[in-house]
């Protein structure tokens, strides 16, 4: 996003070395990586095939945050994590997220929070 040129590469290399030294004290099975992404299932496409200008539609901001985690050697994958706005989504049809094979949390904006991350 235009900031890559201002990165101090010496500092980056120093941090990489520091992190490698810390991680050397742990087995790969004990090192986990977590990442999250947002899914906007109701959002209209960004592009279209129309050749003429058409009236716009306000973008739907309904979102689901998805979290994925596994350990460094791939021997353990944590259950998918979904964060939505609804406390009891109808799509669960009375079943628990655990019974469906994933973890589910909810909050007003469907965002990852420190409390959710720590659980």
Z-matrix of the N, CA and C atoms (Angstrom, degrees):
N
C 1 1.443
C 2 1.521 1 110.91
N 3 1.301 2 116.05 1 36.41
C 4 1.443 3 120.07 2 175.87
C 5 1.513 4 115.22 3 86.00
N 6 1.321 5 118.38 4 -0.86
C 7 1.456 6 120.14 5 -176.98
C 8 1.520 7 112.72 6 -104.67
N 9 1.301 8 119.02 7 -6.21
C 10 1.464 9 121.77 8 -175.61
C 11 1.523 10 111.68 9 -60.53
N 12 1.311 11 118.10 10 -35.24
C 13 1.454 12 121.53 11 -178.81
C 14 1.518 13 113.38 12 -66.91
N 15 1.332 14 117.64 13 -20.59
C 16 1.458 15 120.51 14 -177.53
C 17 1.529 16 112.78 15 -94.67
N 18 1.320 17 117.76 16 6.23
C 19 1.463 18 121.51 17 -178.88
C 20 1.523 19 110.11 18 -77.81
N 21 1.319 20 116.08 19 134.50
C 22 1.461 21 122.25 20 176.89
C 23 1.528 22 107.87 21 -82.19
N 24 1.336 23 117.04 22 100.64
C 25 1.459 24 121.89 23 -175.56
C 26 1.524 25 112.44 24 -63.60
N 27 1.301 26 117.80 25 -29.93
C 28 1.463 27 120.71 26 176.95
C 29 1.527 28 110.15 27 -64.89
N 30 1.321 29 116.51 28 -42.86
C 31 1.467 30 121.14 29 178.46
C 32 1.524 31 110.77 30 -65.83
N 33 1.331 32 116.39 31 -37.76
C 34 1.468 33 120.59 32 178.44
C 35 1.525 34 109.94 33 -62.92
N 36 1.312 35 117.14 34 -46.97
C 37 1.471 36 120.87 35 179.39
C 38 1.526 37 111.21 36 -62.22
N 39 1.322 38 116.74 37 -39.88
C 40 1.468 39 120.56 38 178.75
C 41 1.526 40 110.73 39 -63.05
N 42 1.330 41 117.00 40 -42.09
C 43 1.469 42 120.99 41 178.83
C 44 1.522 43 111.01 42 -66.69
N 45 1.341 44 117.12 43 -39.19
C 46 1.468 45 120.23 44 177.54
C 47 1.524 46 110.46 45 -60.63
N 48 1.311 47 117.12 46 -42.73
C 49 1.466 48 121.26 47 179.59
C 50 1.535 49 110.75 48 -66.32
N 51 1.326 50 116.06 49 -40.55
C 52 1.465 51 120.35 50 178.61
C 53 1.526 52 110.58 51 -63.44
N 54 1.336 53 116.47 52 -43.07
C 55 1.462 54 121.28 53 179.21
C 56 1.530 55 111.20 54 -65.02
N 57 1.334 56 117.13 55 -42.01
C 58 1.471 57 120.62 56 177.39
C 59 1.520 58 110.93 57 -60.03
N 60 1.326 59 117.17 58 -39.83
C 61 1.466 60 121.02 59 179.29
C 62 1.528 61 111.22 60 -64.63
N 63 1.316 62 116.84 61 -40.05
C 64 1.469 63 120.81 62 178.21
C 65 1.523 64 110.01 63 -66.14
N 66 1.342 65 116.54 64 -47.85
C 67 1.465 66 121.18 65 -176.65
C 68 1.523 67 112.71 66 -67.98
N 69 1.324 68 117.81 67 -22.36
C 70 1.470 69 121.37 68 179.22
C 71 1.525 70 111.48 69 -62.85
N 72 1.322 71 117.80 70 -19.25
C 73 1.463 72 122.41 71 179.45
C 74 1.526 73 113.12 72 -82.69
N 75 1.339 74 117.26 73 -1.54
C 76 1.461 75 121.20 74 -176.01
C 77 1.521 76 110.47 75 -125.97
N 78 1.321 77 115.60 76 148.82
C 79 1.465 78 120.79 77 174.23
C 80 1.526 79 108.11 78 -75.61
N 81 1.339 80 118.77 79 148.75
C 82 1.466 81 120.91 80 178.91
C 83 1.531 82 113.39 81 -54.13
N 84 1.327 83 117.34 82 -31.72
C 85 1.470 84 119.59 83 179.63
C 86 1.529 85 112.07 84 -67.34
N 87 1.334 86 117.10 85 -16.98
C 88 1.461 87 121.65 86 -178.87
C 89 1.527 88 113.64 87 -102.38
N 90 1.325 89 117.16 88 4.22
C 91 1.465 90 121.88 89 179.51
C 92 1.525 91 107.63 90 -107.69
N 93 1.320 92 116.68 91 119.39
C 94 1.460 93 121.30 92 -176.97
C 95 1.521 94 111.29 93 -112.86
N 96 1.311 95 115.03 94 149.56
C 97 1.459 96 122.40 95 174.33
C 98 1.524 97 107.74 96 -121.77
N 99 1.314 98 116.39 97 136.07
C 100 1.465 99 122.22 98 178.18
C 101 1.516 100 108.15 99 -126.13
N 102 1.315 101 115.93 100 138.48
C 103 1.463 102 119.97 101 174.89
C 104 1.516 103 108.21 102 -141.77
N 105 1.302 104 115.61 103 156.50
C 106 1.459 105 120.26 104 179.39
C 107 1.516 106 110.04 105 -132.63
N 108 1.309 107 114.24 106 155.82
C 109 1.458 108 121.01 107 176.44
C 110 1.519 109 107.40 108 -145.01
N 111 1.307 110 116.79 109 161.58
C 112 1.459 111 121.21 110 178.26
C 113 1.512 112 109.58 111 -110.49
N 114 1.311 113 115.13 112 142.69
C 115 1.463 114 122.80 113 179.45
C 116 1.522 115 106.95 114 -120.51
N 117 1.330 116 116.37 115 126.63
C 118 1.464 117 122.38 116 -179.79
C 119 1.530 118 107.87 117 -114.88
N 120 1.330 119 118.54 118 81.99
C 121 1.464 120 121.01 119 -172.53
C 122 1.526 121 115.13 120 -66.50
N 123 1.312 122 118.24 121 -20.98
C 124 1.465 123 120.59 122 -177.97
C 125 1.521 124 113.53 123 -102.26
N 126 1.312 125 117.35 124 2.41
C 127 1.468 126 120.89 125 -178.30
C 128 1.526 127 110.32 126 -72.34
N 129 1.334 128 116.78 127 138.73
C 130 1.463 129 119.30 128 176.31
C 131 1.527 130 109.88 129 -71.57
N 132 1.319 131 117.54 130 161.06
C 133 1.468 132 119.72 131 178.81
C 134 1.532 133 111.11 132 -60.99
N 135 1.324 134 116.16 133 150.96
C 136 1.464 135 120.96 134 177.77
C 137 1.519 136 111.52 135 -74.52
N 138 1.310 137 116.21 136 -28.44
C 139 1.466 138 121.23 137 -176.85
C 140 1.521 139 109.50 138 -128.94
N 141 1.311 140 114.53 139 158.76
C 142 1.454 141 119.38 140 177.59
C 143 1.512 142 110.86 141 -144.46
N 144 1.309 143 115.64 142 -179.85
C 145 1.459 144 120.92 143 -179.27
C 146 1.526 145 112.54 144 -102.22
N 147 1.331 146 117.53 145 3.10
C 148 1.459 147 120.96 146 -177.65
C 149 1.526 148 110.65 147 -62.96
N 150 1.317 149 115.90 148 140.24
C 151 1.463 150 121.05 149 178.43
C 152 1.525 151 111.38 150 -97.99
N 153 1.336 152 117.22 151 -11.11
C 154 1.457 153 121.72 152 178.69
C 155 1.527 154 108.99 153 -118.33
N 156 1.330 155 114.56 154 153.42
C 157 1.461 156 119.71 155 176.94
C 158 1.522 157 108.92 156 -64.08
N 159 1.312 158 116.39 157 133.89
C 160 1.460 159 121.11 158 178.78
C 161 1.522 160 107.93 159 -122.66
N 162 1.334 161 115.24 160 154.09
C 163 1.461 162 118.09 161 -179.66
C 164 1.520 163 109.20 162 -63.89
N 165 1.305 164 113.97 163 140.26
C 166 1.461 165 119.30 164 -176.17
C 167 1.510 166 112.54 165 -81.13
N 168 1.292 167 114.40 166 161.87
C 169 1.449 168 121.44 167 175.69
C 170 1.517 169 106.92 168 -120.59
N 171 1.299 170 116.35 169 136.80
C 172 1.457 171 120.23 170 179.51
C 173 1.527 172 108.77 171 -62.79
N 174 1.326 173 115.82 172 134.54
C 175 1.459 174 120.07 173 -178.63
C 176 1.524 175 110.36 174 -69.01
N 177 1.319 176 115.06 175 134.28
C 178 1.457 177 121.45 176 175.82
C 179 1.525 178 107.77 177 -77.98
N 180 1.309 179 117.03 178 128.99
C 181 1.460 180 120.40 179 -176.08
C 182 1.528 181 113.05 180 -98.06
N 183 1.339 182 117.16 181 12.12
C 184 1.463 183 120.13 182 176.84
C 185 1.518 184 108.62 183 -59.47
N 186 1.314 185 116.48 184 128.85
C 187 1.454 186 119.74 185 -176.51
C 188 1.515 187 110.34 186 -138.23
N 189 1.307 188 114.28 187 156.06
C 190 1.456 189 123.25 188 170.43
C 191 1.524 190 105.32 189 -129.86
N 192 1.312 191 116.61 190 127.99
C 193 1.459 192 120.34 191 175.78
C 194 1.521 193 107.73 192 -93.58
N 195 1.318 194 115.95 193 134.41
C 196 1.461 195 121.98 194 -178.24
C 197 1.523 196 108.16 195 -119.19
N 198 1.322 197 116.20 196 130.87
C 199 1.459 198 121.39 197 178.26
C 200 1.516 199 110.55 198 -117.80
N 201 1.328 200 115.50 199 139.05
C 202 1.463 201 121.63 200 179.84
C 203 1.519 202 108.94 201 -130.39
N 204 1.335 203 116.82 202 140.75
C 205 1.464 204 120.44 203 179.85
C 206 1.520 205 110.43 204 -147.32
N 207 1.324 206 114.92 205 141.91
C 208 1.467 207 120.80 206 173.99
C 209 1.520 208 108.45 207 -153.11
N 210 1.335 209 114.82 208 165.91
C 211 1.462 210 117.63 209 179.26
C 212 1.524 211 110.25 210 -89.96
N 213 1.336 212 115.64 211 169.33
C 214 1.466 213 121.69 212 -171.16
C 215 1.517 214 113.69 213 -64.25
N 216 1.341 215 118.16 214 -30.91
C 217 1.466 216 118.10 215 -179.87
C 218 1.529 217 112.70 216 -93.92
N 219 1.334 218 117.26 217 2.66
C 220 1.461 219 121.29 218 175.70
C 221 1.517 220 114.74 219 76.25
N 222 1.320 221 117.79 220 8.19
C 223 1.462 222 120.06 221 -177.45
C 224 1.529 223 113.03 222 -81.43
N 225 1.322 224 117.54 223 -15.10
C 226 1.460 225 120.40 224 179.80
C 227 1.520 226 110.29 225 -137.78
N 228 1.319 227 114.73 226 123.04
C 229 1.463 228 121.27 227 176.07
C 230 1.520 229 107.10 228 -116.96
N 231 1.319 230 116.49 229 123.47
C 232 1.459 231 120.08 230 179.60
C 233 1.524 232 109.52 231 -74.54
N 234 1.347 233 117.26 232 155.32
C 235 1.467 234 119.27 233 178.46
C 236 1.532 235 110.57 234 -58.28
N 237 1.323 236 116.14 235 147.58
C 238 1.463 237 120.30 236 175.08
C 239 1.520 238 109.08 237 -55.29
N 240 1.306 239 115.75 238 146.65
C 241 1.457 240 122.03 239 178.56
C 242 1.522 241 107.67 240 -117.37
N 243 1.321 242 116.46 241 125.90
C 244 1.459 243 121.60 242 176.31
C 245 1.520 244 108.18 243 -117.98
N 246 1.330 245 116.01 244 138.70
C 247 1.459 246 121.72 245 175.78
C 248 1.521 247 106.98 246 -125.83
N 249 1.322 248 115.83 247 119.11
C 250 1.456 249 121.20 248 179.47
C 251 1.515 250 110.46 249 -124.81
N 252 1.326 251 115.77 250 -173.59
C 253 1.461 252 120.45 251 179.58
C 254 1.523 253 112.00 252 -92.61
N 255 1.307 254 117.15 253 -31.49
C 256 1.455 255 121.97 254 -174.73
C 257 1.524 256 111.70 255 -80.86
N 258 1.341 257 116.29 256 136.65
C 259 1.464 258 120.31 257 177.90
C 260 1.525 259 110.93 258 -70.50
N 261 1.328 260 117.14 259 -36.45
C 262 1.468 261 121.84 260 -179.75
C 263 1.529 262 109.06 261 -136.97
N 264 1.320 263 117.31 262 82.52
C 265 1.469 264 119.54 263 -179.00
C 266 1.533 265 112.17 264 -58.90
N 267 1.324 266 115.94 265 138.34
C 268 1.464 267 120.85 266 -179.88
C 269 1.517 268 112.60 267 -60.91
N 270 1.329 269 116.40 268 -29.64
C 271 1.462 270 119.52 269 -177.24
C 272 1.530 271 112.50 270 -64.60
N 273 1.324 272 117.95 271 -16.59
C 274 1.469 273 120.22 272 177.74
C 275 1.526 274 111.13 273 -75.42
N 276 1.319 275 116.99 274 -21.13
C 277 1.467 276 123.49 275 178.24
C 278 1.534 277 112.46 276 49.83
N 279 1.319 278 115.68 277 47.07
C 280 1.454 279 120.54 278 176.55
C 281 1.517 280 115.31 279 80.67
N 282 1.318 281 117.83 280 -2.72
C 283 1.467 282 120.50 281 178.68
C 284 1.525 283 109.28 282 -91.36
N 285 1.305 284 115.87 283 155.96
C 286 1.462 285 119.90 284 178.24
C 287 1.526 286 109.58 285 -86.26
N 288 1.326 287 117.02 286 153.14
C 289 1.466 288 119.24 287 176.08
C 290 1.532 289 111.93 288 -57.17
N 291 1.331 290 117.08 289 -38.89
C 292 1.474 291 120.24 290 179.18
C 293 1.526 292 110.43 291 -59.40
N 294 1.339 293 117.10 292 -41.22
C 295 1.468 294 120.94 293 178.90
C 296 1.524 295 110.98 294 -65.89
N 297 1.328 296 116.51 295 -26.88
C 298 1.464 297 121.28 296 179.15
C 299 1.530 298 111.92 297 -88.47
N 300 1.335 299 117.42 298 -5.19
C 301 1.460 300 121.15 299 174.52
C 302 1.518 301 116.47 300 93.25
N 303 1.331 302 117.81 301 20.38
C 304 1.463 303 120.24 302 178.54
C 305 1.518 304 109.92 303 -148.99
N 306 1.320 305 116.00 304 170.78
C 307 1.462 306 122.17 305 175.42
C 308 1.527 307 108.18 306 -102.47
N 309 1.328 308 116.67 307 143.78
C 310 1.462 309 120.85 308 -179.63
C 311 1.523 310 109.53 309 -136.76
N 312 1.318 311 114.87 310 134.72
C 313 1.459 312 122.56 311 174.56
C 314 1.521 313 107.54 312 -131.76
N 315 1.306 314 115.59 313 163.20
C 316 1.460 315 118.26 314 177.19
C 317 1.521 316 110.33 315 -139.95
N 318 1.315 317 114.35 316 151.06
C 319 1.459 318 122.05 317 170.10
C 320 1.522 319 107.48 318 -158.72
N 321 1.308 320 116.11 319 173.04
C 322 1.468 321 122.33 320 -172.65
C 323 1.527 322 113.96 321 -55.83
N 324 1.334 323 117.84 322 -35.85
C 325 1.462 324 120.57 323 -176.06
C 326 1.523 325 113.83 324 -110.00
N 327 1.323 326 117.91 325 1.12
C 328 1.472 327 122.52 326 -178.07
C 329 1.524 328 111.01 327 59.52
N 330 1.324 329 115.75 328 39.81
C 331 1.461 330 122.00 329 -179.42
C 332 1.517 331 110.53 330 -108.40
N 333 1.322 332 115.57 331 155.00
C 334 1.457 333 121.60 332 171.76
C 335 1.524 334 108.04 333 -69.53
N 336 1.312 335 115.83 334 135.10
C 337 1.461 336 120.96 335 176.21
C 338 1.526 337 108.83 336 -122.84
N 339 1.304 338 116.57 337 166.86
C 340 1.457 339 120.54 338 178.91
C 341 1.529 340 110.40 339 -61.86
N 342 1.325 341 117.08 340 -39.17
C 343 1.464 342 121.24 341 -179.71
C 344 1.528 343 110.39 342 -62.78
N 345 1.322 344 117.53 343 -46.13
C 346 1.470 345 121.13 344 178.90
C 347 1.519 346 109.92 345 -63.61
N 348 1.317 347 117.66 346 -45.39
C 349 1.462 348 121.07 347 -178.40
C 350 1.524 349 111.31 348 -60.41
N 351 1.314 350 117.06 349 -41.57
C 352 1.461 351 120.52 350 -177.92
C 353 1.522 352 112.88 351 -71.22
N 354 1.338 353 117.78 352 -25.91
C 355 1.466 354 120.35 353 177.54
C 356 1.507 355 109.31 354 -71.67
